[in-house]
């Protein structure tokens, strides 16, 4: 998912989209769904991610680029933070 978030972080690197990004279900829905307002629910976005063929690649992309906002690979910001800490341990 290559988007500009409301938080001012660009998740676009200026590179061509990777294959997983073109196959991702989020590419058909739009970024607002995956970047809810603070306090908003991420459950609908996570539901879409569960059936996405690009889920694992999306999550690895987010972890590698230290994405701080939104739902990536079916995980929220807090969930990705916990996963990062577990991987470092």
Backbone as ProteinMPNN parsed JSONL, in Angstrom:
{"seq_chain_A": "XXXXXXXXXXXXXXXXXXXXXXXXXXXXXXXXXXXXXXXXXXXXXXXXXXXXXXXXXXXXXXXXXXXXXXXXXXXXXXXXXXXXXXXXX", "coords_chain_A": {"N_chain_A": [[0.859, -1.154, 0.0], [0.88, 1.985, -1.044], [0.861, 5.016, 0.133], [0.06, 8.364, 1.262], [-0.035, 9.148, 4.507], [-2.305, 10.589, 6.956], [-0.723, 11.445, 8.912], [1.497, 12.576, 7.968], [3.536, 10.998, 7.129], [5.149, 9.588, 4.457], [4.526, 6.696, 2.756], [5.331, 5.92, 0.389], [8.008, 5.155, -1.681], [8.806, 6.108, -4.035], [9.442, 4.169, -5.727], [8.709, 1.576, -8.121], [5.642, -0.222, -7.729], [5.7, -3.242, -5.837], [5.142, -6.704, -6.726], [3.398, -7.884, -4.85], [1.999, -5.713, -3.899], [0.402, -4.907, -5.995], [-1.355, -7.026, -6.125], [-2.642, -6.869, -3.744], [-5.507, -6.627, -1.644], [-6.121, -4.188, -0.481], [-5.423, -2.317, -2.358], [-7.594, -2.101, -3.931], [-9.475, -0.952, -2.354], [-8.758, 1.423, -0.978], [-6.845, 3.845, 0.902], [-7.884, 5.167, 3.243], [-9.491, 3.45, 4.682], [-7.698, 1.775, 5.94], [-6.278, 3.396, 7.564], [-7.539, 4.484, 10.06], [-9.161, 7.143, 11.924], [-7.675, 8.416, 14.971], [-8.453, 6.352, 17.689], [-10.428, 5.125, 16.275], [-11.974, 2.168, 14.88], [-10.173, -0.726, 13.853], [-11.011, -3.117, 13.023], [-12.549, -3.81, 10.698], [-10.707, -3.34, 8.645], [-8.737, -5.201, 9.344], [-10.158, -7.527, 8.929], [-10.399, -7.556, 6.132], [-7.701, -7.858, 5.511], [-7.21, -10.455, 6.459], [-8.118, -12.126, 4.435], [-6.49, -11.53, 2.345], [-4.187, -12.167, -0.268], [-1.684, -11.075, -0.151], [-0.892, -10.642, 2.412], [1.281, -11.53, 4.2], [3.595, -10.564, 2.869], [3.011, -7.855, 2.886], [3.018, -7.292, 5.634], [5.727, -7.843, 6.246], [6.932, -5.878, 4.698], [5.992, -3.561, 5.994], [7.179, -3.891, 8.516], [9.902, -3.848, 7.842], [10.18, -1.244, 6.942], [9.493, 0.172, 9.107], [6.847, 1.107, 9.547], [4.633, 3.246, 11.119], [1.946, 3.841, 11.391], [-1.49, 2.915, 10.823], [-3.106, -0.077, 9.474], [-1.328, -2.851, 8.599], [-0.623, -5.745, 6.847], [-2.511, -7.041, 8.35], [-2.119, -6.332, 10.98], [-2.287, -4.024, 13.69], [-0.878, -0.814, 14.708], [0.075, -1.096, 17.375], [0.191, -3.886, 17.597], [2.129, -4.51, 15.661], [4.304, -3.277, 16.861], [4.648, -4.875, 19.158], [5.316, -7.281, 17.888], [7.748, -6.543, 16.67], [9.331, -6.157, 18.972], [9.325, -8.77, 20.015], [10.695, -10.111, 17.99], [13.204, -8.994, 18.259], [14.028, -9.985, 20.673]], "CA_chain_A": [[0.0, 0.0, 0.0], [1.725, 3.164, -1.136], [-0.034, 6.139, 0.383], [0.487, 9.41, 2.19], [-0.944, 9.089, 5.653], [-2.664, 11.867, 7.563], [0.29, 11.756, 9.914], [2.603, 13.221, 7.299], [4.545, 10.037, 6.722], [4.936, 9.017, 3.14], [4.925, 5.304, 2.679], [5.791, 5.706, -0.966], [9.44, 5.367, -1.804], [9.09, 6.529, -5.39], [9.766, 2.969, -6.486], [7.58, 0.891, -8.727], [5.015, -1.145, -6.779], [6.114, -4.633, -5.88], [4.05, -7.573, -7.163], [2.414, -8.101, -3.787], [1.186, -4.51, -3.752], [-0.593, -4.899, -7.059], [-2.329, -8.079, -5.831], [-3.224, -6.629, -2.42], [-6.908, -6.198, -1.619], [-6.203, -2.775, -0.096], [-5.273, -1.504, -3.556], [-8.929, -1.955, -4.512], [-10.366, -0.335, -1.375], [-8.339, 2.786, -0.68], [-6.069, 3.937, 2.137], [-8.588, 5.658, 4.436], [-10.016, 2.28, 5.382], [-6.599, 1.159, 6.687], [-5.714, 4.43, 8.426], [-8.68, 5.122, 10.73], [-8.893, 8.243, 12.85], [-7.293, 7.938, 16.308], [-9.571, 5.817, 18.452], [-11.338, 4.417, 15.38], [-11.825, 0.714, 14.836], [-9.384, -1.318, 12.773], [-11.514, -4.473, 12.817], [-12.934, -4.03, 9.303], [-9.472, -3.429, 7.863], [-8.099, -6.478, 9.669], [-10.973, -8.559, 8.287], [-9.973, -7.576, 4.729], [-6.339, -8.4, 5.48], [-7.22, -11.905, 6.691], [-8.35, -12.855, 3.189], [-5.617, -10.965, 1.31], [-3.054, -13.019, -0.63], [-0.433, -10.335, 0.049], [-0.797, -10.297, 3.833], [2.617, -11.728, 4.768], [4.526, -9.628, 2.227], [2.644, -6.524, 3.373], [3.515, -7.177, 7.005], [7.191, -7.756, 6.203], [7.221, -4.55, 4.152], [5.745, -2.587, 7.065], [8.194, -4.064, 9.557], [11.194, -3.426, 7.294], [10.17, 0.211, 6.789], [9.084, 0.722, 10.401], [5.588, 1.843, 9.396], [4.12, 3.563, 12.452], [0.516, 4.113, 11.396], [-2.367, 2.126, 9.979], [-3.124, -1.538, 9.499], [-0.456, -3.438, 7.576], [-0.509, -7.19, 7.02], [-3.484, -7.49, 9.332], [-1.756, -5.935, 12.341], [-2.356, -2.603, 14.045], [0.397, -0.227, 15.135], [0.505, -1.723, 18.63], [0.527, -5.289, 17.336], [3.425, -4.547, 14.98], [5.308, -2.934, 17.868], [4.895, -6.086, 19.958], [6.022, -8.24, 17.042], [9.137, -6.069, 16.556], [10.025, -6.451, 20.236], [9.513, -10.224, 20.095], [11.739, -10.502, 17.036], [14.503, -8.543, 18.784], [14.355, -10.749, 21.895]], "C_chain_A": [[0.912, 1.225, 0.0], [0.847, 4.396, -1.034], [0.656, 7.2, 1.216], [-0.511, 9.394, 3.329], [-1.249, 10.486, 6.15], [-1.62, 12.323, 8.562], [1.537, 12.371, 9.285], [3.701, 12.275, 6.865], [4.209, 9.525, 5.333], [5.4, 7.581, 3.164], [5.343, 4.95, 1.263], [7.273, 6.02, -1.035], [9.811, 5.887, -3.185], [9.449, 5.357, -6.279], [8.508, 2.424, -7.137], [6.968, -0.046, -7.701], [5.551, -2.563, -6.954], [4.909, -5.477, -6.277], [2.982, -7.735, -6.097], [1.493, -6.908, -3.632], [0.09, -4.453, -4.812], [-1.686, -5.929, -6.809], [-3.077, -7.835, -4.526], [-4.663, -6.12, -2.52], [-7.043, -4.723, -1.276], [-6.07, -1.853, -1.305], [-6.624, -1.244, -4.217], [-9.873, -1.17, -3.602], [-10.015, 1.122, -1.108], [-7.74, 2.901, 0.707], [-6.843, 4.361, 3.379], [-9.115, 4.524, 5.302], [-8.969, 1.69, 6.323], [-5.872, 2.138, 7.607], [-6.853, 5.163, 9.128], [-8.227, 6.277, 11.625], [-8.469, 7.67, 14.2], [-8.528, 7.532, 17.117], [-10.576, 5.059, 17.612], [-11.029, 2.928, 15.346], [-11.003, 0.272, 13.628], [-9.92, -2.696, 12.401], [-11.91, -4.75, 11.372], [-11.705, -4.17, 8.413], [-8.786, -4.77, 8.1], [-8.852, -7.644, 9.031], [-10.596, -8.681, 6.805], [-8.597, -8.23, 4.624], [-6.32, -9.922, 5.64], [-7.411, -12.698, 5.405], [-7.448, -12.382, 2.046], [-4.436, -11.887, 1.011], [-1.697, -12.361, -0.369], [-0.137, -10.054, 1.517], [0.622, -10.406, 4.388], [3.621, -10.735, 4.181], [4.269, -8.197, 2.7], [3.189, -6.3, 4.781], [5.031, -7.039, 7.025], [7.642, -6.398, 5.676], [7.082, -3.488, 5.248], [6.792, -2.68, 8.163], [9.557, -3.564, 9.084], [11.295, -1.905, 7.2], [9.703, 0.93, 8.052], [7.852, 1.617, 10.268], [4.954, 2.022, 10.767], [2.609, 3.689, 12.518], [-0.23, 3.145, 10.492], [-2.269, 0.63, 10.209], [-2.302, -2.026, 8.317], [-0.369, -4.932, 7.849], [-1.436, -7.733, 8.091], [-3.177, -7.108, 10.762], [-1.85, -4.422, 12.518], [-0.965, -2.106, 14.433], [0.932, -0.924, 16.384], [0.931, -3.169, 18.411], [1.863, -5.416, 16.61], [4.55, -4.199, 15.941], [5.659, -4.132, 18.732], [5.679, -7.117, 19.154], [7.483, -7.831, 16.867], [9.932, -6.411, 17.815], [10.281, -7.946, 20.389], [10.632, -10.69, 19.173], [13.125, -10.092, 17.519], [14.966, -9.378, 19.967], [15.07, -12.05, 21.583]], "O_chain_A": [[1.637, 1.456, 0.967], [0.173, 4.774, -1.992], [1.71, 6.958, 1.803], [-1.705, 9.607, 3.12], [-0.553, 11.445, 5.818], [-1.639, 13.471, 9.007], [2.515, 12.654, 9.977], [4.699, 12.708, 6.289], [3.09, 9.077, 5.084], [6.532, 7.287, 3.547], [5.673, 3.799, 0.979], [7.731, 7.034, -0.508], [10.989, 6.085, -3.481], [9.73, 5.539, -7.464], [7.39, 2.766, -6.752], [7.689, -0.613, -6.881], [5.817, -3.015, -8.068], [3.772, -5.016, -6.174], [1.79, -7.724, -6.403], [0.326, -7.068, -3.272], [-1.021, -3.999, -4.541], [-2.826, -5.733, -7.232], [-4.05, -8.531, -4.236], [-4.986, -5.291, -3.371], [-7.982, -4.069, -1.731], [-6.557, -0.722, -1.274], [-6.78, -0.283, -4.971], [-10.953, -0.767, -4.032], [-10.907, 1.966, -1.024], [-8.093, 2.129, 1.598], [-6.486, 3.946, 4.481], [-9.17, 4.644, 6.526], [-9.311, 1.164, 7.382], [-4.961, 1.752, 8.34], [-7.112, 6.33, 8.833], [-7.065, 6.362, 12.021], [-8.86, 6.554, 14.544], [-9.505, 8.274, 17.21], [-11.478, 4.418, 18.15], [-9.946, 2.496, 15.741], [-11.125, 0.823, 12.534], [-9.342, -3.374, 11.551], [-11.628, -5.836, 10.865], [-11.669, -5.023, 7.527], [-8.308, -5.4, 7.157], [-8.24, -8.637, 8.637], [-10.488, -9.791, 6.284], [-8.363, -9.06, 3.745], [-5.5, -10.599, 5.021], [-6.92, -13.821, 5.292], [-7.631, -12.797, 0.902], [-3.756, -12.339, 1.932], [-0.671, -13.041, -0.369], [0.785, -9.299, 1.825], [1.115, -9.453, 4.992], [4.406, -10.136, 4.916], [5.207, -7.423, 2.889], [3.753, -5.247, 5.079], [5.564, -6.199, 7.75], [8.625, -5.835, 6.159], [7.948, -2.627, 5.405], [7.244, -1.659, 8.682], [10.284, -2.927, 9.846], [12.378, -1.343, 7.362], [9.541, 2.15, 8.058], [7.812, 2.728, 10.797], [4.76, 1.048, 11.495], [2.041, 3.648, 13.61], [0.323, 2.623, 9.523], [-1.474, 0.145, 11.013], [-2.559, -1.653, 7.172], [-0.07, -5.339, 8.972], [-1.163, -8.782, 8.676], [-3.897, -7.513, 11.674], [-1.534, -3.652, 11.611], [-0.005, -2.875, 14.481], [2.104, -1.296, 16.44], [1.924, -3.62, 18.981], [2.645, -6.32, 16.901], [5.639, -4.766, 15.847], [6.832, -4.381, 19.009], [6.596, -7.752, 19.676], [8.368, -8.686, 16.91], [11.062, -6.892, 17.735], [11.352, -8.344, 20.849], [11.422, -11.561, 19.536], [14.111, -10.766, 17.221], [16.165, -9.469, 20.234], [15.411, -12.802, 22.495]]}, "name": "protein", "num_of_chains": 1, "seq": "XXXXXXXXXXXXXXXXXXXXXXXXXXXXXXXXXXXXXXXXXXXXXXXXXXXXXXXXXXXXXXXXXXXXXXXXXXXXXXXXXXXXXXXXX"}
